Amino acid sequence: MSQNIYTDGVLTDVNVRYWTAAIMLNAEDMGLKDTDIVDAFKLGKKLLIPKEIIHEFRAIEGRARRVVEKNSFQFPIGNARFVPRTKFAKVVKALQKCQDEYEALTDKLVANYYKYRQEMIPIYRQAAETAFIAQTPTGVQEFSLEGREQEKTDFVNTFLQRIQASYPAVDTLRSKFSLTWDIYEIALPRMRKGDENQIIASKTGRQFAIQEYQVQVQKRIGTFLDDVVTTLRSETVALCSRVANNIKDGKVVNSRTLKSIRDYIDQVKEMNFVGDRKVEDQLNNLQRDFLNVHSTEKITSEVELQDELKRRLGELAAVVGDMTDVNSVTGEYRRKIDLE
């Protein structure tokens, strides 16, 4: 029975748009010449609102991207990630939470926009005063001090006006922020119909192009499937080895350790759309024969059970770490794929 790989998962890509809230300052922006700038005052990228606010936006973006990365595989065509269908509902739910937080933070920015701008004025005022002093000639006479003070005031005010002009209008802010995600599949390319003198427009040429495309896609997807199996097995080996080594080194086995193992077993079941029986059977055996037999309290309190866990994890890592059968594991799945 043929199947389409996209029935087992979807391609997902997170899109984030935000105002950087920064400007690039040069000497001219300060009302200076390049030769007037000294090391004490550095030009370049400067924030227009407190950096903590921008960091909050970036933190939410980071969480959204990690949600997708943790529950997906890198797809070899395009920049999207392949999310197994068994994980998709959870991914969307988590992304919706991030989206709600992003929109709430945008509302907060709009509501406090004027206050944030006011908070930046003393910072830029000090920067302007520093720049003015840096370019003030030495040996200023007493009779000129009053004039220099007025020059300083004019210099600072002019600079602050330039800064204020860099702020977008408050009613445009919401349009500058969004956190969304795309879901799509890759389709065969459509060729434009050419005139009768164009060879590539012939049925033969068109069919050749489609066949060549399918060959290339098959190769890339074949590599992708191998990577899926290799990734799941490598991550399993890493987890088992880490916990086993911790037990060997006398580190405490607590409820969090056991929860991480149980959660990982569930994660593999949801991510293993290719159907790698070796890794899933080994993890199921560990769960059935050990984790479900002994309570968390017993395992964390009895050294003998911890030693048994170490032994089981070591054996599991040795079995799963054998990658010689990867091609045969993915071969059956590849034969079912229908790219039409």
C-alpha positions as CSV (number, residue, x, y, z in Angstrom):
1,M,0.0,0.0,0.0
2,S,1.5,3.3,-1.0
3,Q,1.5,6.3,1.3
4,N,2.5,10.0,1.1
5,I,5.2,11.0,3.6
6,Y,3.2,14.1,4.4
7,T,0.4,12.1,5.9
8,D,2.8,11.2,8.6
9,G,3.8,14.7,9.4
10,V,3.7,18.3,8.2
11,L,6.3,20.9,7.4
12,T,6.3,23.8,9.9
13,D,8.1,27.1,10.0
14,V,7.9,29.8,12.6
15,N,7.7,33.4,11.4
16,V,8.4,36.3,13.7
17,R,8.2,39.9,12.9
18,Y,9.2,42.6,15.3
19,W,10.5,46.2,15.5
20,T,14.2,46.1,16.4
21,A,13.7,49.3,18.4
22,A,17.2,50.3,17.4
23,I,19.0,52.9,15.3
24,M,22.4,53.2,13.9
25,L,24.1,56.4,15.0
26,N,26.9,58.1,13.1
27,A,28.8,61.3,13.7
28,E,26.4,63.3,11.7
29,D,23.5,62.1,13.9
30,M,25.3,63.6,16.8
31,G,26.0,66.9,15.0
32,L,29.7,66.0,14.8
33,K,32.4,65.2,12.3
34,D,34.0,61.8,12.3
35,T,37.2,63.4,13.5
36,D,35.4,64.7,16.6
37,I,34.5,61.3,17.9
38,V,36.8,60.0,20.6
39,D,37.1,56.6,22.2
40,A,35.1,57.7,25.2
41,F,31.9,57.8,23.1
42,K,31.1,54.9,20.9
43,L,28.6,55.2,18.0
44,G,26.7,52.4,16.4
45,K,23.5,50.5,17.2
46,K,21.5,52.2,20.0
47,L,18.2,51.0,21.5
48,L,15.2,53.3,21.5
49,I,13.4,51.6,24.3
50,P,14.7,49.7,27.4
51,K,16.6,46.6,26.4
52,E,14.6,44.4,28.8
53,I,11.5,44.9,26.7
54,I,13.2,43.7,23.5
55,H,14.7,40.8,25.4
56,E,11.2,39.7,26.4
57,F,10.1,39.6,22.7
58,R,13.2,37.6,21.8
59,A,12.7,35.2,24.7
60,I,9.2,34.4,23.4
61,E,10.5,33.9,19.9
62,G,13.2,31.6,21.3
63,R,10.6,29.5,23.1
64,A,8.5,29.2,20.0
65,R,11.4,28.1,17.8
66,R,12.6,25.6,20.5
67,V,9.1,24.1,20.6
68,V,9.3,23.3,16.9
69,E,12.9,22.1,17.0
70,K,12.4,19.8,20.0
71,N,9.4,18.1,18.3
72,S,10.6,17.9,14.7
73,F,13.4,16.9,12.3
74,Q,15.2,19.2,9.9
75,F,13.8,18.6,6.5
76,P,16.2,18.5,3.5
77,I,14.1,20.7,1.2
78,G,13.5,24.3,2.2
79,N,14.0,25.7,5.7
80,A,11.0,24.2,7.4
81,R,11.0,21.4,10.1
82,F,9.2,18.1,9.7
83,V,6.8,17.6,12.6
84,P,5.4,14.1,13.0
85,R,1.6,14.2,13.0
86,T,1.5,12.6,16.5
87,K,3.3,15.7,17.8
88,F,1.6,18.4,15.7
89,A,-1.4,19.1,18.1
90,K,1.0,19.6,21.0
91,V,3.2,21.8,18.9
92,V,0.3,24.0,17.7
93,K,-1.0,24.3,21.3
94,A,2.4,25.5,22.5
95,L,2.8,27.9,19.6
96,Q,-0.6,29.4,20.3
97,K,0.5,30.0,23.8
98,C,3.7,31.8,22.6
99,Q,1.6,33.7,20.1
100,D,-0.8,34.9,22.9
101,E,2.2,36.0,25.0
102,Y,3.7,37.8,22.1
103,E,0.5,39.7,21.4
104,A,0.1,40.5,25.1
105,L,3.7,41.9,25.2
106,T,2.9,44.0,22.1
107,D,-0.2,45.4,23.9
108,K,2.1,46.2,26.9
109,L,4.6,48.0,24.6
110,V,1.8,50.1,23.1
111,A,0.3,50.9,26.4
112,N,3.7,52.0,27.9
113,Y,5.3,53.4,24.7
114,Y,5.4,57.0,25.9
115,K,6.8,55.9,29.3
116,Y,9.6,53.8,27.7
117,R,10.5,56.7,25.5
118,Q,10.7,59.0,28.5
119,E,13.0,56.5,30.2
120,M,15.5,56.7,27.3
121,I,15.7,60.5,27.3
122,P,18.2,60.8,30.2
123,I,20.4,58.2,28.6
124,Y,20.6,60.0,25.3
125,R,20.9,63.3,27.0
126,Q,24.0,62.1,28.8
127,A,25.4,60.6,25.6
128,A,24.9,64.0,23.8
129,E,26.5,65.9,26.7
130,T,29.5,63.5,26.6
131,A,29.9,64.0,22.9
132,F,29.7,67.8,23.2
133,I,32.4,67.9,26.0
134,A,34.6,65.5,24.0
135,Q,34.6,67.9,21.0
136,T,34.9,71.1,23.1
137,P,38.2,72.9,22.3
138,T,40.7,73.1,25.2
139,G,41.6,76.5,26.7
140,V,38.1,78.0,26.7
141,Q,38.2,81.5,28.1
142,E,36.0,82.6,31.0
143,F,34.1,85.1,28.9
144,S,32.9,82.3,26.6
145,L,31.5,79.9,29.1
146,E,28.0,81.3,28.9
147,G,28.1,81.0,25.1
148,R,29.4,77.5,25.3
149,E,26.6,76.5,27.7
150,Q,24.1,77.7,25.2
151,E,25.9,75.8,22.4
152,K,25.7,72.7,24.6
153,T,22.0,73.1,25.2
154,D,21.4,73.6,21.4
155,F,23.6,70.6,20.6
156,V,21.8,68.3,23.1
157,N,18.3,69.5,22.1
158,T,19.1,69.0,18.4
159,F,20.4,65.5,19.0
160,L,17.3,64.6,21.1
161,Q,15.1,65.8,18.4
162,R,16.8,63.5,15.9
163,I,16.4,60.6,18.3
164,Q,12.6,61.4,18.7
165,A,12.2,61.5,15.0
166,S,13.4,57.9,14.8
167,Y,10.4,56.6,16.8
168,P,7.5,55.2,14.8
169,A,4.0,56.4,15.5
170,V,2.3,54.5,18.3
171,D,-0.6,53.5,16.0
172,T,1.8,51.7,13.7
173,L,3.5,49.5,16.4
174,R,1.1,46.5,16.4
175,S,1.6,46.0,12.7
176,K,5.4,45.6,13.4
177,F,4.9,42.6,15.7
178,S,3.6,39.1,14.9
179,L,4.4,35.5,15.7
180,T,2.9,33.0,13.3
181,W,3.7,29.7,11.7
182,D,3.4,28.2,8.3
183,I,2.3,24.7,7.5
184,Y,2.9,23.4,4.0
185,E,3.9,20.6,1.7
186,I,6.3,20.4,-1.2
187,A,4.5,19.8,-4.5
188,L,5.9,19.0,-7.9
189,P,7.0,22.1,-9.8
190,R,4.7,23.6,-12.3
191,M,6.2,24.4,-15.7
192,R,5.0,27.3,-17.7
193,K,3.7,26.4,-21.2
194,G,6.1,27.5,-23.9
195,D,5.6,27.9,-27.6
196,E,6.0,25.1,-30.0
197,N,9.6,26.0,-30.8
198,Q,10.7,25.4,-27.2
199,I,12.0,21.9,-26.7
200,I,11.5,21.8,-23.0
201,A,7.8,22.5,-23.5
202,S,7.3,19.1,-25.2
203,K,5.7,16.2,-23.4
204,T,9.0,14.4,-23.5
205,G,10.9,17.3,-21.9
206,R,8.2,17.9,-19.3
207,Q,8.1,14.2,-18.4
208,F,11.9,14.1,-18.1
209,A,11.9,17.2,-15.8
210,I,9.2,15.6,-13.6
211,Q,11.1,12.3,-13.4
212,E,14.3,14.1,-12.6
213,Y,12.6,16.0,-9.9
214,Q,11.2,12.9,-8.4
215,V,14.6,11.2,-8.4
216,Q,16.1,14.1,-6.6
217,V,13.3,14.3,-4.0
218,Q,13.5,10.6,-3.4
219,K,17.3,10.9,-2.7
220,R,16.8,13.8,-0.3
221,I,13.9,12.2,1.5
222,G,15.8,8.9,1.7
223,T,18.7,10.8,3.4
224,F,16.2,12.5,5.6
225,L,14.6,9.3,6.8
226,D,18.1,7.8,7.6
227,D,18.8,11.0,9.6
228,V,15.5,10.6,11.5
229,V,16.4,7.1,12.6
230,T,20.1,8.0,13.3
231,T,19.0,11.1,15.3
232,L,16.5,9.2,17.5
233,R,19.0,6.4,18.2
234,S,21.8,8.8,18.9
235,E,19.7,10.8,21.3
236,T,18.6,7.6,23.0
237,V,22.2,6.5,23.4
238,A,23.2,9.9,24.8
239,L,20.4,9.8,27.4
240,C,21.1,6.2,28.5
241,S,24.9,6.8,28.7
242,R,24.5,10.0,30.6
243,V,22.2,8.5,33.3
244,A,24.3,5.3,33.5
245,N,27.5,7.3,33.9
246,N,25.9,9.5,36.6
247,I,24.9,6.3,38.5
248,K,28.5,5.0,38.1
249,D,29.9,8.2,39.5
250,G,27.7,8.0,42.5
251,K,25.4,10.9,41.6
252,V,21.9,10.9,43.1
253,V,19.1,9.2,41.1
254,N,16.0,11.2,41.9
255,S,12.4,11.4,40.7
256,R,13.4,14.0,38.1
257,T,15.9,11.6,36.6
258,L,13.3,8.9,36.2
259,K,10.8,11.3,34.9
260,S,13.2,12.4,32.2
261,I,13.5,8.8,31.1
262,R,9.8,8.2,31.1
263,D,9.2,11.4,29.2
264,Y,11.8,10.5,26.7
265,I,10.2,7.1,26.0
266,D,6.9,8.9,25.3
267,Q,8.8,11.4,23.1
268,V,10.3,8.7,21.0
269,K,6.9,7.0,20.4
270,E,5.5,10.2,19.1
271,M,8.5,11.1,17.0
272,N,9.2,7.6,15.5
273,F,7.0,8.0,12.4
274,V,9.4,5.9,10.4
275,G,8.7,2.9,12.6
276,D,12.2,2.0,13.9
277,R,11.2,-1.1,16.0
278,K,14.6,-1.5,17.5
279,V,14.7,1.8,19.4
280,E,11.0,1.6,20.4
281,D,11.1,-2.0,21.5
282,Q,14.2,-1.5,23.6
283,L,12.6,1.5,25.3
284,N,9.3,-0.3,25.8
285,N,11.1,-3.2,27.4
286,L,12.8,-0.9,29.8
287,Q,9.5,0.7,30.7
288,R,7.6,-2.6,31.0
289,D,10.2,-4.7,32.8
290,F,11.7,-2.1,35.1
291,L,10.1,1.3,35.3
292,N,6.6,0.0,35.6
293,V,7.6,-2.8,38.0
294,H,9.5,-0.7,40.5
295,S,8.1,2.5,42.0
296,T,10.1,5.8,41.8
297,E,10.5,5.7,45.6
298,K,12.1,2.2,45.5
299,I,14.4,3.0,42.7
300,T,15.6,6.3,44.2
301,S,16.2,4.6,47.6
302,E,17.7,1.2,46.8
303,V,21.2,1.0,45.4
304,E,20.6,-2.5,43.9
305,L,17.8,-1.1,41.7
306,Q,20.0,1.8,40.6
307,D,22.7,-0.7,39.7
308,E,20.2,-2.7,37.7
309,L,19.0,0.5,36.0
310,K,22.6,1.3,35.1
311,R,23.1,-2.2,33.6
312,R,19.9,-2.0,31.6
313,L,20.7,1.5,30.2
314,G,24.1,0.3,29.2
315,E,22.8,-2.7,27.4
316,L,20.1,-0.6,25.7
317,A,22.7,2.0,24.5
318,A,24.8,-0.8,23.1
319,V,21.9,-2.3,21.1
320,V,20.5,1.0,19.9
321,G,23.9,2.4,19.1
322,D,24.3,-0.2,16.3
323,M,23.5,1.8,13.2
324,T,24.3,-0.9,10.6
325,D,20.7,-1.6,10.0
326,V,19.5,1.9,9.4
327,N,19.1,1.5,5.6
328,S,17.0,-1.6,6.1
329,V,14.8,0.1,8.7
330,T,14.1,3.0,6.4
331,G,14.0,0.9,3.2
332,E,10.5,-0.4,3.8
333,Y,9.2,3.0,4.6
334,R,10.8,4.5,1.4
335,R,9.2,1.8,-0.7
336,K,5.8,2.9,0.5
337,I,6.3,6.6,-0.3
338,D,4.2,8.1,-3.0
339,L,5.5,11.4,-4.2
340,E,2.9,11.9,-6.9
